[in-house]
């Protein structure tokens, strides 16, 4: 090898935003702590990334051409940069292996308390039923997230900004280089000082607001002035340069406020808007103003037409009936994935995603709040997140395949829509019938109805 | 089966942190010494790797080594699951 002549040594380091993490089921993941982006690595990629330490010479024979090519790609994509020998990595960027399986994303409801009285709250926020953990215990959870290599968090509630120590918790997360990827808020407490504090954290979260229509929000939220506060916060957040997303709950009370909301949110510069029907959990289980799918579609169609007329200004999702990206129309590609019986039943969304309740309970998703499953699953007050993530009950929950659901559900097994619907959501099935393996009426109605095709045709200009 | 051993050795090297530490410690020496050291390290780990194997591998191409797995897969890529109601849009867009 020396016959080829001297070769200059070549060193590289990970760029400052990227961290290298390992898990029991993954050799490495490059995680961007500001944006929350994840790059799961194969063994060769992890090997190269670990050598991006400012001290390892990539011209060494311990690297093959494929490793050189891998390094070149990492450099080209901004994951690493070449450097002189001895450049130091921030210790927080260095490879750190967690004993647990990969946890990419965790929603953390930091409080169950709220300053509004929403009619559809799945957390039963008006009563503060789930309370919030004491400060020291909450800081202990941050340490658990660190130990488990949680890559990014979505802070939610209740109203997260209601926690007196919210900024201290947020600061502890970013100090440990855990990305605060999203914050869900009603906006009431998100003043300019709060926005500046977010900036000071160097975090770049998506700020996710609720706005249940123009002229209808306060009725849904149970408090006068909530709409004005939400719109003010949305505008200030956009003006301050944050990525802003909005969810609007559609029912018989808010339906007339939806179309005007599109104009208002477009003018404000919101990046994504999600119109959704409240789910039959929490406070909404006793509601009487829910809309049928046909009624929802009747609201969504004019919204879609207006959104098209406005030039597709933001990403929209409309009650599962339509979803469209901003900008120029691109015909939908074949679905990235058609469900098969071998798929995990809810693995497509949740096999690397956890939800931590205000009381520290770890559940697969918030749709199980208030069900018997909630109390059967582990609490982070009793075991660490790494241990809880391996909990037999949780694994059994997450390990159920669609074939098991189909075996209990002849209607879904015989349905032509299974490839797309995947037998729906078992939390919705449970809410409807008390049987998690039962039929999910929401998904069933949605996929069997003509509304998806009809609205897709409108967007494509063929209907 | 030296080529097989070379591949097997590097497969182990890519996943064995202790072996990586030992391999990186070879860097301070000359090229020839590093090659000899790496061959010795491979032998200690139970693999037969010669300087000629390494020279041949170094002269090869990444494409030849990555015929079973694309480079993109090695480095990752956007690996988001898809949204339940919008499989053509990423979960990122759907609020996580």
Contacts between the chains, C-beta under 8 A, distances in Angstrom:
chain1	res1	chain2	res2	distance
A	1	B	31	5.4
A	1	B	32	7.2
A	1	B	35	5.7
A	1	B	51	7.2
A	1	B	54	6.8
A	1	B	55	5.2
A	1	B	58	6.3
A	2	B	30	7.3
A	2	B	31	4.6
A	2	B	32	5.2
A	7	B	31	7.8
A	27	B	14	7.6
A	27	B	15	6.1
A	29	B	76	7.5
A	30	B	76	6.5
A	37	B	78	7.7
A	38	B	76	7.5
A	38	B	79	6.4
A	39	B	75	6.6
A	39	B	76	3.2
A	39	B	77	6.9
A	39	B	79	7.4
A	40	B	76	4.8
A	40	B	79	5.1
A	41	B	74	7.0
A	41	B	75	6.7
A	41	B	76	5.3
A	42	B	69	6.6
A	42	B	73	5.8
A	42	B	74	4.6
A	42	B	76	7.9
A	43	B	11	7.3
A	43	B	14	4.2
A	43	B	15	5.2
A	44	B	14	5.4
A	44	B	74	4.9
A	45	B	74	4.4
A	45	B	75	5.0
A	45	B	76	6.4
A	46	B	14	7.1
A	46	B	15	8.0
A	47	B	13	7.0
A	47	B	14	4.0
A	47	B	15	7.7
A	47	B	20	7.0
A	50	B	17	7.8
A	50	B	20	6.7
A	51	B	20	7.8
A	51	B	24	7.2
A	55	B	24	7.6
A	56	B	24	5.3
A	56	B	27	6.9
A	57	B	27	5.1
A	60	B	23	7.8
A	60	B	24	7.8
A	60	B	26	7.0
A	60	B	27	5.5
A	60	B	34	5.9
A	61	B	31	7.5
A	61	B	34	5.6
A	61	B	35	5.1
A	61	B	38	5.2
A	61	B	54	5.0
A	61	B	58	6.7
A	62	B	13	6.8
A	62	B	23	4.3
A	62	B	24	7.0
A	62	B	26	7.0
A	62	B	34	7.9
A	62	B	38	6.1
A	64	B	10	6.2
A	64	B	57	5.4
A	64	B	58	7.1
A	64	B	60	7.6
A	64	B	62	7.9
A	64	B	65	6.2
A	65	B	57	7.4
A	65	B	58	6.9
A	65	B	60	5.5
A	65	B	61	5.7
A	65	B	62	4.5
A	65	B	64	7.9
A	65	B	65	6.3
A	66	B	62	4.4
A	66	B	65	4.1
A	66	B	66	5.4
A	66	B	71	7.5
A	66	B	74	7.4
A	68	B	62	6.8
A	69	B	62	3.4
A	69	B	66	7.4
A	69	B	71	5.7
A	70	B	62	7.8
A	70	B	71	6.5
A	70	B	74	5.3
A	70	B	75	5.8
A	73	B	71	6.0
A	73	B	72	7.8
A	73	B	74	8.0
A	73	B	75	5.0
A	74	B	75	6.1
A	77	B	75	7.3
A	79	B	75	7.6
A	105	B	96	6.2
A	107	B	96	7.1
A	154	B	96	5.2
A	181	B	96	6.9
A	182	B	95	7.1
A	182	B	96	5.8
A	206	B	95	7.9
A	208	B	95	6.1
A	245	B	95	6.1
A	247	B	95	7.0
A	272	B	93	6.0
A	272	B	95	7.6
A	274	B	94	7.3
A	274	B	95	6.2
A	315	B	89	7.2
A	315	B	93	5.2
A	317	B	83	7.8
A	317	B	85	6.6
A	317	B	86	6.0
A	317	B	89	7.7
A	317	B	93	8.0
A	317	B	94	6.4
A	320	B	84	7.8
A	320	B	85	3.8
A	320	B	86	8.0
A	323	B	83	7.2
A	323	B	85	6.3
A	323	B	86	3.3
A	323	B	88	7.4
A	323	B	89	5.4
A	323	B	94	7.9
A	325	B	89	6.3
A	325	B	93	7.4
A	332	B	88	4.9
A	333	B	88	6.0
A	335	B	82	7.9
A	335	B	87	4.3
A	335	B	88	6.7
A	336	B	82	5.2
A	336	B	87	5.4
A	336	B	88	6.9
A	337	B	82	6.1
A	337	B	87	6.3
A	348	B	81	5.1
A	348	B	82	6.5
A	348	B	84	7.2
A	349	B	81	5.7
A	349	B	83	7.8
A	349	B	84	6.2
A	349	B	91	6.9
A	352	B	81	7.9
A	353	B	96	7.9
A	420	B	87	7.4
A	422	B	84	7.9
A	425	B	84	7.1
A	446	B	85	7.6
